[in-house]
Amino acid sequence: MPLALRLGTDDLTRCRFAVSPLCQTHEALRMLRRPTRHGYHRGWLRRMRRTLAGLDLAPLWLFVPPAGGYTPDFLGAPPPEPYPSFGDELARMRATDPALAHAEMARSLACVPGLAESPQGRAALDDPAATVQRLADLTERAWHALLAPDWARHRAVLEADIAHRSRRAADGGLDALLTGLHPAVDWTDHTLTLSRYDELADAQRPDGRGVLLMPSVFVWPDVVSGFARPWQPTVIYPARGMGRLHDALPPRPPRALARLLGHQRAAVLAGLTAPCSTTELARRHELAPSTVSAHLSTLRESRRQGHYVLYARTPLGDALVEGDVGPGAR
């Protein structure tokens, strides 16, 4: 049977979104352990090849089963706030109750026959408090090596996904939001059903805290849930725009759009499949930054990420690129 999460009234009013750099770090590591799932991230992997060769994450790989087994939830626990910093999340990970860590690590090791009885498995379980600190150290290394350099763009993609789905909720209510998360997610009769999951006896059930929805760059093609007690029920789904996040070449604009706006401006608009800075767009389109800035002056949305301003398409821009502009578009 698929995993079914029945939402009560309190859950329905407390569904929320979050962007978690800690969760993204561990989703990236899970993707690296499952080579058939690389898909959209081959460009990123090519860039990371040398970095990966210099990373020794062996104790962490122990708890990331390669065949789709259970990864301890405390490694990427659902955050209580919508936009936590990596430092805050890492501090919470370091403070994990050793008894909880032991239980989750034992469950993870049991996914691979004999691993819990191996010298590495026994050492990890004999001192769970020390193991948590060691795993946190390795997670911090992985974050700085793999995600931190590109985090502004990753976060912008995740925020753009949340903005899009929030507009869907504003236009069509909770039904429009939950039915569009992923093809494997169904929403009927107050029940959120994940068809690619088996029913899990120890999965955390909705308990009035609502369901946490987290877009992810690395979770494709899956949707992830099943957090065990005591964590908040969570659904991690592929973010819109993640497929072109690491594209080397921008997409070609539709001919009609190029005739309407001019080829350069149409190319810049079409190339905003994910939020980008002026510098990044200039590099991708082989244009002067001043030229890109002039084209971007026609866009209505930008957001600051640290020292950068990232530009994103508005809903009208999406409609223009996709050729779906109705009489009521603005």
Stockholm file with secondary structure:
# STOCKHOLM 1.0

chainA/1-330         MPLALRLGTDDLTRCRFAVSPLCQTHEALRMLRRPTRHGYHRGWLRRMRRTLAGLDLAPLWLFVPPAGGYTPDFLGAPPPEPYPSFGDELARMRATDPALAHAEMARSLACVPGLAESPQGRAALDDPAATVQRLADLTERAWHALLAPDWARHRAVLEADIAHRSRRAADGGLDALLTGLHPAVDWTDHTLTLSRYDELADAQRPDGRGVLLMPSVFVWPDVVSGFARPWQPTVIYPARGMGRLHDALPPRPPRALARLLGHQRAAVLAGLTAPCSTTELARRHELAPSTVSAHLSTLRESRRQGHYVLYARTPLGDALVEGDVGPGAR
#=GR chainA/1-330 SS CEEEEECCHHHHHSCEECCCHHHHHHHHHHHHHCGGGCGGGHHHHHHHHHHHHTCCCHHHHTTSCTTSCCCCGGGGCCCSSSSCCHHHHHHHHHTCCHHHHHHHHHHHHTTSTTSTTSHHHHHHHHCHHHHHHHHHHHHHHHIIIIIGGGHHHHHHHHHHHHHHHHHHHHHHHHHHHHHTSCTTEEEETTEEEEEEEECCTTBCCCCSSCCEEEEESSCTTCCBCCCBTTSCCEEEEECTTGGGTTCSSCCCCCHHHHHHHCHHHHHHHHHTTSCEEHHHHHHHHTCCHHHHHHHHTTCCEEEEETTEEEEECCHHHHHHHHTCCCTTCC
#=GC SS_cons         CEEEEECCHHHHHSCEECCCHHHHHHHHHHHHHCGGGCGGGHHHHHHHHHHHHTCCCHHHHTTSCTTSCCCCGGGGCCCSSSSCCHHHHHHHHHTCCHHHHHHHHHHHHTTSTTSTTSHHHHHHHHCHHHHHHHHHHHHHHHIIIIIGGGHHHHHHHHHHHHHHHHHHHHHHHHHHHHHTSCTTEEEETTEEEEEEEECCTTBCCCCSSCCEEEEESSCTTCCBCCCBTTSCCEEEEECTTGGGTTCSSCCCCCHHHHHHHCHHHHHHHHHTTSCEEHHHHHHHHTCCHHHHHHHHTTCCEEEEETTEEEEECCHHHHHHHHTCCCTTCC
//
